Every structure is written in structure tokens, then in C-alpha cells.
Amino acid sequence: DSVPPLQVIRPEPCGICGSRIRFGKAAVKCRQCQLLLHPKCREQCPSPCAPRPHHHAWPREGVLADFAPPTPPLVPTLVVQCVTEVETRGLTETGLYRVPGAEQLVREWKRRLLRAGGALPALGSVADIHVVCGVLKDFLRGLKEPLRGGKGLLIPLTPLPGAATDIPDDAACSTALRHVVSKLPPANRDTLAFLMLHLLRVSCSPHCKMDVLNLSRVFGPTLVGHGSANPTPLAIMEDTPRQCKVVARLLSLPSDFWRGFVGTEQENLVPT
């Protein structure tokens, strides 16, 4: 149920194809759900529609809880949608998460998704799946570390994770890491569990050629923080192998452990 065509004053993404509707161009908006789209995309608009709640734009950066939904599992919609898109059409791509997407497109789509604040445009119009991977990695890299002030990520490197990986006994190391994960802020714990299950699926795809070692090299510096709030270049260099080791050890934990955090609420992890 759309109003007559209107002119766009501020460029906005089309709710159907995701492409930007430029300044001064015609657009149509649904009276009920406020969906904005190109006139040519009108035929693809779902019918009937339902009124959608107003979504405030997400901040450009923050801790993970700033982006998480109000009900568990506390995994940001952006993460769910990127992972869903990658698993839908990316598990046959060689070098998934290692091959970079076009930097300009990654920045544009990240900006678009953050601005949408949960009412996300479809990622199906992103032709290159490596761009979707880049958006996910860039979002995670932009998080503030939860327990320290520095950039970083889902897990602080200190006081336990780095030391836990140095425990020679595998069972004791596993126990120590499980303890660390269980003590993370709920949004960080749930999102980490969701990502670990995803990365395990990627590692099992023979087409991707991304085993646990390769994935830990990519995601170590992305998921694990540093040993200090403001690390020097030397500290960053020294932390990197330990960060990769932490992720490799986390990926060695059984899937059932991770499902314990997100499995019972899996039906809520469907992108909208």
C-alpha cells in the first residue's frame, strides 16, 4: 500500500534490492511498514506486509551488547545475517574469510547495515560473498573490548585466555577455556558461540580450504583482544601468535559446548 512517488532528499538504500536511491530520484514508501524502494522494485515488495517497529541506527562503534537484541541468544542481527548469507552461498568458495572483498564495498555495506539498526537490507544483492565476509570481520574489529578499554573484541587476552592455551594438558586447557567463555558478558558469549559453530562448518567444507589453523590466523586478531589497553606495535606483534592460538583452541572445543549457549534458542537466530 504505497503512497504516490516521492523525491529522495537524503540517499537511502532500497528495501528490496539494497542499492542506494540517490538524491532527487523517485521512490515509493509503504504506508504500513514504511518500506522505501525504487519504483521498479515495487512488484517485488512482499504482500501483505506488516507494520515494522522503528529501528534506531546503531552506533558506529561500541561493545557487543550495544548491538545485541533484547532476548537471547544475544547475537547481533548483522552477525546473524552475514553468517546466514555466507552459509547459503559461500561454502563452496576457496579462501573464505582469507580472500579480501573490495574495501570500498565493505565500508559501504557496513555503513548501510549499521544505519539500518536491525531492519537490515538483504545481502543477496551483494554479488561477491567475500564482501559479506569483509563486513562481518570489519564489524568485529570495530568493537570495543568488553573488559578493557582498547580495541579488540569478544575476548580479552588477559588474564586467562592466553595463559590457558599454555597449559600442556589438553583436558585442563579445555576446562580453563570453558570457564573463560562462561564468564564472558552474555552478548559476547552468545556471539562467540554462534561464530565458533559457523567457523567449524567452514572448516569442514573441502571447497573452502580453510581448516582450523587457517581460520585461527584470520580470526585470532579479530576475536581476541590484547594484553594491554593501549598496546605498542611490538606488543601487537607479540600478541598475534597467542591470539591465533586462543582461537585454534576454542575451535577444538566440541560443538555441543557451543550449542549449549545458542542451540536452545536457535529459532530466534533467523535474519529478518
Disulfide bonds with the S-S distance in Angstrom:
none
